[in-house]
Amino acid sequence: MTAKPMESRIAHLEGVVDQIGDRLNGIDRRLDGLHSELGSLRSEMNARFGQMDQKFMWVIGINVTSWTTTMLAVLFHR
């Protein structure tokens, strides 16, 4: 074996390793973008669930008030 083919093989392997590093960096950037997008979706979803909780409490309050008023009207009709 001569030294020249070994050097070219090592240079080729170094190039391959650089390409793998570049591809992994690209994947990292895409995952970071997805992570930030999921974070914004999470905050938007939390805001909407907060609105739903508030509306649900209003519906429960109205139903309890209506039921209580009906029961009082039935009990104290005379």
N, C-alpha and C positions, 0 to 999 in steps of 0.2 A: 504494500500500500504506500502510495506517495502522499506527501503533505498537502498537495494542491487539492485533490478531490475531498480530503477531509475538511479543509478550510471552506470550500464551497458548500459542503453539506451543513457545516455549522452556520454559515451565513444564511443558508436557506431556512434552517430551523429558527434562527433569530428573526427572520422575516415573518415566518409563520406565527411565532410567539407575539410579535408586534401586531399582526392582523387580529389575532385572538383578543389581545388587549383592547384594540380599537372597537371590536365588535361588542365586547363586554361593557365598555364605556357607553356605547350606544344603547345597549339594553338598560344600563343603569339610568341614563337620562330619560328613557321612556318610562321606566318604573317610577322615577321621581315625579314625572308629569302625571302619571296615573294616581300616585299617592296624593298629590295636591288636589287633583280633581275629585277624588273620593272624600277628601277633607271638606271641600266646599259643598259637596252633595250632602255630607253628614250634617253640616251646620244648617243647611236649608231644610233637611228632613226634620231636624230637631225643632226648628221654628214652626213648621207645619203641624207637627204633633202637639206642640204647645197650644196652637190655635184650636186644634181638635179637642184637647183636654178642656179648654175653657168653654167651648160650645157644649161639650158633653155635660159639664157641671151645670150649665144653664138649663139644659133639657131635664136633667134629674131634678133640679130645684123646682122647675115649673110642674113637673109630674107630681112631686111630693106635695107641693102646695095645692094642686088641684085635687089630689086624693084626700088630703086633710080637710079641705073645704067641703068636699062631698060627704065625708064621714060625719063632720060636725053638723051639716045640714040634715042628714038622716037622723042623727041622735037627738038633736034639739028641735025637731020639726014642730012639736006641740007647743 
